[in-house]
Amino acid sequence: MQLEFRSIEESNKAGEKWLELFQTFWPGYKAWLDANQFANNTTLKDSKAALVKYMPKMLPSYNHLCKLIGDNELAAQFLTGYNPPAYIAACAQAVTTKDEIQLVRNYDYCPDLLEGAFMLTKWNKKKVMGINDCLIGLVDGVNDSGLAVSLTFGGRKEVGTGFGISFILRYVLEFCSTVDQAVKCLTSIPSHMSYNVIVVDKKGKYKTVQVAPDKEPLVTDA
């Protein structure tokens, strides 16, 4: 098996490099969305309203990306991150605190579904670097404030109303600088499935946030 990984730097607004990524992977995402009747689950209007309600600071970046892709209502709905089809995945993560704090993660992901893009961006005021997913989401990463984040699947298959976790992690890294700020975001934005999210900041603080579509978020020191 051969896998291609790319490092992409587009440290101002998204442009040609992100658009090339979109054009490469959109046919696969579209097939997945069509197979799961994504367009029938909600509307673009409702999806944008949810984005404005829960992740309002992301709206300028979202609008810019929609301009780049042109007239594509299905893609515009998907890029809100709201109510995507179910994901099933499993990863492992740990925080080590001996000598210096480190966030360590095993990336357990189906090779056929992997974008393989390690992106450095500056869509807003922060530089954000991480593993891209769902075209604008992140499954892990770090920003220039020293905040790092990663996730594992929560082991429960319930699917509810909310955002795909990779979109939420993008929002956290775009607009948070500390663990406390990240926890506030993670506990206020609804996730459509269950995950364990670890956040670590440059001061050495860390938290694990367990999110689920049918339970209140749980914040722990695990």
RATAPE-V384096 format. One record per pair of residues at least 6 apart in sequence whose ideal C-beta (glycine too) atoms are under 7 Angstrom apart, sorted by the first residue. I is the first residue (numbers start at 1). GAP is how many residues later the second one is. If there is no record, write none. Layout:
i:I gap:GAP
i:I gap:GAP
This chain:
i:1 gap:110
i:3 gap:108
i:3 gap:111
i:3 gap:113
i:4 gap:112
i:5 gap:111
i:5 gap:113
i:6 gap:110
i:6 gap:111
i:6 gap:112
i:7 gap:111
i:8 gap:9
i:8 gap:109
i:8 gap:111
i:9 gap:111
i:10 gap:7
i:10 gap:8
i:10 gap:111
i:11 gap:109
i:11 gap:110
i:11 gap:111
i:11 gap:116
i:12 gap:110
i:13 gap:51
i:13 gap:110
i:14 gap:50
i:14 gap:51
i:14 gap:54
i:14 gap:107
i:14 gap:109
i:19 gap:49
i:21 gap:96
i:21 gap:114
i:22 gap:47
i:22 gap:113
i:25 gap:90
i:25 gap:110
i:26 gap:49
i:29 gap:49
i:29 gap:106
i:30 gap:44
i:32 gap:53
i:33 gap:41
i:33 gap:45
i:33 gap:52
i:36 gap:49
i:38 gap:46
i:38 gap:47
i:39 gap:35
i:39 gap:38
i:41 gap:42
i:42 gap:40
i:42 gap:41
i:44 gap:29
i:44 gap:32
i:44 gap:33
i:47 gap:30
i:47 gap:33
i:47 gap:35
i:48 gap:32
i:50 gap:30
i:50 gap:32
i:51 gap:7
i:51 gap:8
i:51 gap:11
i:51 gap:29
i:51 gap:31
i:52 gap:7
i:54 gap:109
i:54 gap:135
i:54 gap:136
i:55 gap:116
i:55 gap:134
i:57 gap:118
i:58 gap:113
i:58 gap:116
i:61 gap:62
i:61 gap:63
i:62 gap:17
i:62 gap:18
i:65 gap:14
i:65 gap:71
i:66 gap:10
i:66 gap:13
i:69 gap:6
i:78 gap:6
i:79 gap:56
i:79 gap:57
i:81 gap:56
i:81 gap:82
i:81 gap:83
i:81 gap:86
i:82 gap:81
i:83 gap:78
i:83 gap:109
i:84 gap:80
i:84 gap:108
i:86 gap:73
i:86 gap:107
i:87 gap:106
i:89 gap:19
i:89 gap:20
i:89 gap:64
i:90 gap:18
i:90 gap:62
i:90 gap:63
i:91 gap:14
i:91 gap:15
i:91 gap:16
i:91 gap:17
i:91 gap:60
i:91 gap:61
i:91 gap:62
i:92 gap:14
i:92 gap:16
i:92 gap:60
i:93 gap:11
i:93 gap:12
i:93 gap:57
i:93 gap:59
i:93 gap:105
i:94 gap:10
i:95 gap:6
i:95 gap:8
i:95 gap:103
i:95 gap:105
i:95 gap:111
i:96 gap:6
i:96 gap:8
i:101 gap:99
i:101 gap:103
i:101 gap:105
i:103 gap:45
i:103 gap:47
i:103 gap:95
i:103 gap:97
i:105 gap:35
i:105 gap:45
i:115 gap:17
i:115 gap:18
i:117 gap:15
i:118 gap:13
i:119 gap:11
i:119 gap:13
i:120 gap:7
i:120 gap:9
i:121 gap:7
i:123 gap:51
i:124 gap:50
i:124 gap:51
i:126 gap:17
i:126 gap:18
i:126 gap:19
i:126 gap:48
i:127 gap:16
i:127 gap:17
i:128 gap:13
i:128 gap:15
i:128 gap:45
i:128 gap:46
i:129 gap:12
i:129 gap:13
i:130 gap:8
i:130 gap:10
i:130 gap:11
i:130 gap:12
i:130 gap:43
i:131 gap:7
i:131 gap:8
i:131 gap:9
i:131 gap:10
i:132 gap:6
i:133 gap:6
i:133 gap:33
i:134 gap:30
i:134 gap:32
i:134 gap:33
i:136 gap:31
i:136 gap:34
i:137 gap:27
i:137 gap:29
i:137 gap:30
i:137 gap:32
i:137 gap:33
i:138 gap:28
i:138 gap:31
i:138 gap:32
i:138 gap:35
i:139 gap:12
i:139 gap:27
i:139 gap:30
i:140 gap:9
i:140 gap:10
i:140 gap:11
i:141 gap:8
i:141 gap:28
i:141 gap:32
i:142 gap:6
i:143 gap:30
i:145 gap:32
i:146 gap:55
i:146 gap:56
i:147 gap:26
i:147 gap:29
i:147 gap:30
i:147 gap:31
i:147 gap:35
i:147 gap:52
i:147 gap:54
i:148 gap:52
i:149 gap:20
i:149 gap:23
i:149 gap:24
i:149 gap:33
i:149 gap:48
i:149 gap:49
i:149 gap:50
i:150 gap:48
i:151 gap:14
i:151 gap:18
i:151 gap:44
i:151 gap:45
i:151 gap:46
i:152 gap:43
i:152 gap:44
i:153 gap:42
i:154 gap:40
i:154 gap:41
i:154 gap:42
i:154 gap:56
i:154 gap:58
i:155 gap:39
i:156 gap:38
i:156 gap:56
i:158 gap:36
i:158 gap:54
i:158 gap:55
i:158 gap:56
i:159 gap:33
i:159 gap:34
i:159 gap:54
i:160 gap:32
i:160 gap:53
i:160 gap:54
i:161 gap:29
i:161 gap:31
i:161 gap:52
i:162 gap:28
i:162 gap:29
i:162 gap:30
i:162 gap:51
i:163 gap:26
i:163 gap:27
i:163 gap:28
i:163 gap:29
i:164 gap:28
i:165 gap:26
i:165 gap:28
i:165 gap:30
i:168 gap:18
i:168 gap:21
i:168 gap:23
i:171 gap:14
i:171 gap:18
i:172 gap:10
i:172 gap:13
i:172 gap:14
i:176 gap:6
i:176 gap:9
i:178 gap:23
i:179 gap:20
i:179 gap:21
i:179 gap:22
i:179 gap:26
i:179 gap:27
i:179 gap:28
i:182 gap:17
i:183 gap:16
i:183 gap:24
i:183 gap:26
i:183 gap:36
i:186 gap:11
i:186 gap:23
i:186 gap:25
i:186 gap:31
i:187 gap:22
i:187 gap:30
i:187 gap:32
i:190 gap:23
i:191 gap:20
i:191 gap:21
i:191 gap:22
i:192 gap:21
i:193 gap:20
i:194 gap:17
i:194 gap:18
i:195 gap:16
i:196 gap:12
i:196 gap:14
i:197 gap:12
i:197 gap:14
i:198 gap:8
i:198 gap:10
i:199 gap:7
i:199 gap:8
i:200 gap:6
i:207 gap:12
i:207 gap:14
i:208 gap:12
i:208 gap:14
i:209 gap:8
i:209 gap:10
i:210 gap:7
i:210 gap:8
i:211 gap:6
